[in-house]
Amino acid sequence: MNTSMKRLILAALTVLFGALPLMALPEAGTVAPDFTLQTLDGETQYQLSELKGQVVYLDFWASWCGPCRKAFPEVMELHKEYKDRGLEVLAISLDQAPGPAKKFIAQQGSQFPALFDAKKSAAVAYGVRSIPSTVIVDAEGKVAFSMIGFDPRKVGEIHELLDGLLPAEQAAPAASSEQM
């Protein structure tokens, strides 16, 4: 390939990529973009703004994504550990159709809502360019954490963050001597 052809290709790529908006996951402290999505079965609708007052863990994933499959059990563990303290996990599927996502969720035995982002509107609003992507929204509706990909070394950081955002576990009330 001659030099002038390389320059032409480089110029075309510069124009093309220069015209695309640079998207990234929202930074901590910014207001979390609102969205409304249906569950994979289409029976229930979730609107993020209606969950204000709760800490929400958004997991953008797809059933065909290897790293997503690897991360999903960890998300399930977080849900199991923090659900009683008020953590709401929303698994947002970016599959082309809901069928494969439904199958994956059923195989995993997931106990939290799996939503279908058919038009990729939530993914675009959050700047998701790679999956899995995680965004944690605090009770005030602001982004507290965001991460592209799955890094098992970040799990401890996520636990620390959730421990700080969620109310402490309440001990079971002791039986009083009056009841005995």
C-alpha positions as a printed NumPy array, in Angstrom:
array([[  0.   ,   0.   ,   0.   ],
       [  1.499,   3.338,  -1.011],
       [  1.937,   6.335,   1.297],
       [ -0.856,   8.42 ,  -0.226],
       [ -3.343,   5.559,   0.228],
       [ -2.294,   5.178,   3.896],
       [ -2.776,   8.921,   4.418],
       [ -6.216,   8.798,   2.793],
       [ -7.283,   5.895,   5.045],
       [ -5.871,   7.631,   8.122],
       [ -7.71 ,  10.86 ,   7.224],
       [-10.976,   8.968,   6.69 ],
       [-10.625,   7.193,  10.046],
       [ -9.818,  10.47 ,  11.79 ],
       [-12.951,  12.082,  10.356],
       [-15.085,   9.036,  11.144],
       [-13.932,   8.598,  14.726],
       [-13.734,  12.33 ,  15.332],
       [-17.425,  12.595,  14.454],
       [-18.449,   9.937,  16.964],
       [-19.246,  11.166,  20.452],
       [-16.847,   9.907,  23.05 ],
       [-18.956,   7.854,  25.397],
       [-17.949,   6.531,  28.754],
       [-19.748,   5.236,  31.777],
       [-20.97 ,   8.056,  34.022],
       [-18.562,   9.21 ,  36.703],
       [-19.218,   9.006,  40.425],
       [-21.277,  11.926,  41.682],
       [-23.199,  12.493,  38.454],
       [-26.959,  12.031,  38.295],
       [-27.801,   8.548,  37.028],
       [-29.7  ,   8.689,  33.728],
       [-33.302,   7.57 ,  34.137],
       [-34.695,   4.717,  32.057],
       [-37.789,   2.57 ,  31.815],
       [-37.385,  -1.074,  30.783],
       [-39.531,  -4.198,  30.85 ],
       [-38.544,  -7.519,  32.365],
       [-37.527, -10.246,  29.912],
       [-41.028, -11.735,  30.105],
       [-42.589,  -8.313,  29.415],
       [-44.786,  -8.539,  32.517],
       [-43.191,  -5.88 ,  34.722],
       [-41.792,  -2.446,  34.005],
       [-38.975,  -0.822,  35.981],
       [-38.186,   2.879,  35.997],
       [-34.926,   3.769,  37.711],
       [-36.281,   7.031,  39.154],
       [-38.991,   5.059,  40.976],
       [-36.231,   3.257,  42.892],
       [-34.88 ,   6.509,  44.363],
       [-34.174,   5.917,  48.037],
       [-32.65 ,   2.504,  47.277],
       [-29.146,   1.529,  46.212],
       [-29.333,  -0.003,  42.725],
       [-26.726,  -2.237,  41.092],
       [-27.029,  -2.097,  37.286],
       [-25.431,  -5.007,  35.461],
       [-25.291,  -4.553,  31.658],
       [-24.727,  -7.973,  30.085],
       [-25.66 , -10.398,  27.291],
       [-26.101, -14.167,  27.321],
       [-23.493, -14.687,  24.585],
       [-20.812, -12.648,  26.404],
       [-18.156, -14.874,  28.006],
       [-16.977, -12.311,  30.594],
       [-20.64 , -11.595,  31.454],
       [-21.222, -15.286,  32.109],
       [-18.134, -15.33 ,  34.318],
       [-19.259, -12.228,  36.264],
       [-22.92 , -13.234,  36.714],
       [-22.365, -15.627,  39.654],
       [-20.531, -12.82 ,  41.47 ],
       [-23.485, -10.471,  40.885],
       [-25.774, -13.177,  42.244],
       [-23.585, -13.456,  45.369],
       [-23.71 ,  -9.677,  45.886],
       [-27.485,  -9.799,  45.601],
       [-27.722, -12.659,  48.056],
       [-25.461, -10.896,  50.561],
       [-27.007,  -7.409,  50.328],
       [-30.673,  -7.857,  49.34 ],
       [-31.854,  -7.855,  52.963],
       [-30.072,  -4.54 ,  53.453],
       [-31.954,  -3.008,  50.523],
       [-29.765,  -3.569,  47.46 ],
       [-31.784,  -3.742,  44.247],
       [-29.995,  -5.543,  41.401],
       [-31.2  ,  -4.986,  37.844],
       [-29.603,  -7.194,  35.2  ],
       [-29.992,  -5.339,  31.894],
       [-29.756,  -7.693,  28.931],
       [-28.374,  -6.355,  25.665],
       [-29.237,  -9.534,  23.767],
       [-30.849,  -9.126,  20.352],
       [-33.936, -11.038,  21.521],
       [-35.175, -11.941,  24.999],
       [-35.199, -15.737,  24.441],
       [-31.484, -16.476,  24.994],
       [-31.391, -14.111,  27.983],
       [-34.427, -15.828,  29.554],
       [-32.744, -19.205,  29.103],
       [-29.517, -17.977,  30.692],
       [-31.349, -16.425,  33.661],
       [-33.316, -19.636,  34.215],
       [-30.118, -21.725,  34.095],
       [-28.482, -19.437,  36.66 ],
       [-31.485, -19.471,  38.99 ],
       [-31.267, -15.693,  39.336],
       [-33.533, -14.128,  41.964],
       [-33.354, -10.499,  40.798],
       [-35.068,  -8.718,  37.9  ],
       [-33.648,  -9.211,  34.43 ],
       [-34.634,  -6.393,  32.081],
       [-34.538,  -6.281,  28.287],
       [-33.007,  -3.199,  26.675],
       [-34.52 ,  -3.865,  23.242],
       [-33.639,  -0.457,  21.774],
       [-30.36 ,  -0.184,  23.731],
       [-31.642,   3.129,  25.123],
       [-30.385,   2.505,  28.668],
       [-27.038,   1.274,  27.334],
       [-26.652,   4.446,  25.245],
       [-27.724,   6.684,  28.14 ],
       [-25.05 ,   5.072,  30.317],
       [-22.353,   5.102,  27.643],
       [-22.037,   1.315,  27.646],
       [-19.616,   0.381,  24.889],
       [-18.406,  -2.903,  26.322],
       [-19.993,  -5.6  ,  28.439],
       [-20.185,  -6.505,  31.165],
       [-20.501,  -3.001,  32.558],
       [-21.519,  -2.161,  36.109],
       [-23.023,   1.019,  37.523],
       [-24.013,   1.399,  41.173],
       [-26.541,   4.145,  41.874],
       [-26.837,   5.495,  45.424],
       [-30.097,   6.194,  47.26 ],
       [-30.052,   9.826,  46.049],
       [-30.014,   8.74 ,  42.396],
       [-26.354,   9.541,  41.791],
       [-23.706,   7.272,  40.35 ],
       [-21.528,   5.913,  43.153],
       [-19.393,   3.534,  41.067],
       [-18.959,   2.393,  37.475],
       [-16.769,  -0.238,  35.884],
       [-16.288,  -1.689,  32.424],
       [-15.544,  -5.393,  32.304],
       [-15.268,  -7.913,  35.095],
       [-12.281,  -7.721,  37.396],
       [-12.424, -10.094,  40.374],
       [ -9.9  ,  -7.829,  42.144],
       [-12.601,  -5.105,  42.304],
       [-15.068,  -7.273,  44.249],
       [-13.612,  -6.179,  47.602],
       [-13.975,  -2.519,  46.582],
       [-17.6  ,  -3.13 ,  45.609],
       [-18.272,  -4.779,  48.995],
       [-16.73 ,  -1.807,  50.811],
       [-18.807,   0.614,  48.751],
       [-22.054,  -1.28 ,  49.366],
       [-21.278,  -1.548,  53.073],
       [-20.97 ,   2.247,  53.13 ],
       [-24.085,   2.921,  51.06 ],
       [-26.485,   0.467,  52.676],
       [-27.811,   0.489,  56.236],
       [-26.023,  -1.86 ,  58.614],
       [-27.489,  -5.288,  59.14 ],
       [-29.933,  -5.376,  61.973],
       [-29.54 ,  -8.12 ,  64.533],
       [-32.563, -10.286,  65.155],
       [-34.491,  -9.055,  68.202],
       [-33.697, -11.035,  71.346],
       [-36.574, -12.802,  73.043],
       [-37.709, -10.827,  76.068],
       [-38.173, -12.466,  79.447],
       [-41.823, -11.286,  79.422],
       [-42.622, -13.656,  76.56 ],
       [-41.227, -16.689,  78.384]])
